[in-house]
Amino acid sequence: MLIVLILTALAAYYYIPWLKKFIGGFLYQYPHIQKLPGPKRLPFIGCVGDLAGDTTVPLKFWMSEAEKAREKGDGVFAITVLGRNITFPVNGDTLRGWHCMFQYILESPEEILKGKDYDFLEAWIGKGILTLIGQPWRDRRKSWTPLFHFSMLEGYIDTFNKHARILVQVLQDNAGKEVDMQECVKRLALDVICDGAMGVSLNTQLDPSHPYLFAVHDFTYMEQRYINEPQMWIKWIWALCYHRRYKKSLDILNDFSERIMNDRLKKIQAGEVDLTAKKKPLIDHFFTLYEMGEWTLEDIHYDLNGVIFGGHDTTSASLTWIFWALGTQPHFQQQCYEEIKAIFGDEDRDCTHEDMKAMEFTERFIKESMRIFPPIPAVERELQKDLQLAKYFLPKGSEIFVAPHVIHHNPDVYPDPWKFDPDRWYIDEASKRSPYDYVPFSAGPRNCLGQKFAMHEMKTVLSWTLRKFSFSTDRKLLDQGFAIEVICKPTIPVNLLVTPRK
Ligand code: HEM
């Protein structure tokens, strides 16, 4: 009896302030949210019924609600899910009379927190570039920006080539067979980011038993459970189901980056690392900031983890969809191949920055692939203040999801939006659109810092793989389903027949 009383008192102490805040917030938001366009929303429970099912359901639901909103001439729709109120813009700023909201959401660095789903990541990426807000974010962004300057990016090209060559070796070993390309590019992207960020070759492409690989996958799996299953937002249910497993992966992830940092610091202190070298991993740039007194060791730790989180799953998802688009559309694959063949001939040489610039069609192909299949399901924000924009009032505490899938399939901007058409990316065509109509890397001053890094990596991978192999499947481009598993993943395995070129 005493134990029950103590547990009840502890639970009340822990949950009552949180519940009060949560219920107070909800009661404030709900009447305003009810006035916004969108599906029927039961109090508190909201659209839980509409979202029940597998991981493909949310995206289908968002897309169909966006279509309904557009048909009625609305610029947003809003949903409620177990007390969370979320508004989705359905267009970029080109939509009639609907300019500033989208811009405001993406450009406001001060008043807007990252969405609630980022809470899960805190223990891994801490207070770093991805999660900071206000002045601390501005300061951090200022230190980061030069690190992805064109001249710095040159320093990573060797890394891209090194790992793309290994991918070629892996594919060669499986030539004539169907290969799970998703698995291949997942390992490649992790190897690239760990090498580029920490200067460490994990080599998971050749040795998939590395514990870091398992920990990253396990952590992402649990993040997906957390995001998709609202009961997991209740701390004790989460603790009961996943606490030990979560802690185990987290320890591996944190211990690994900490060990790399400590080793690097010792080498720097022993004069074994040249911090002024032109080509160096991100960690050396971070240590330069540390030596200048701008960053702490904790800043380095969190931002190393942040870049690994932000840079690998996204790039691997993007590459997965690109390979799917190549395998299902042999005519476009042939065009990419001919362009690459014209640049490299029969040479076995590395891809350079000049080569990347010459890959004009391939770049349009990548952009179109990222339009139809954007890897990030939503850029999330939580409003810290009420926001009145045009005729819509968005209450404090509610969230905004900018979903690239929704924006990229707007027929007013992209006629026949499911048609894969790289010609949309001729400069003349693209310049007719607003930058907010294409947001795979988000937009505005808080856009993706690593987008050029990712583009270079993807082009290098295509330059190597298409030179050596063709990829095929009997499936069609739109046979695929879209599952939200933290990022957007295909529902059908991307198994492509890999045939060496003569
Ligand atoms: C195809 C691959 C990638 C995609 C689709 C992508 C997408 C995004 C998106 C949508 C954001 C905005 C997130 C938000 O505001 O909530 C973002 C932010 C960021 N990305 Fe990427 N990313 C990719 C690759 C990379 C790579 C390779 C790196 C690093 C090498 C990177 C580093 C970052 C950083 C540091 C931020 C935070 C910027 C800030 O908050 O100021 N990303 N990315």
Residues whose N, C-alpha, C, O or C-beta is under 5 A from the ligand:
A	BS01	HEM	I129 L130 R141 V307 G310 G311 T314 T315 S318 P375 I376 V379 E380 V439 P440 F441 S442 P445 R446 N447 C448 L449 G450 Q451 F453 A454
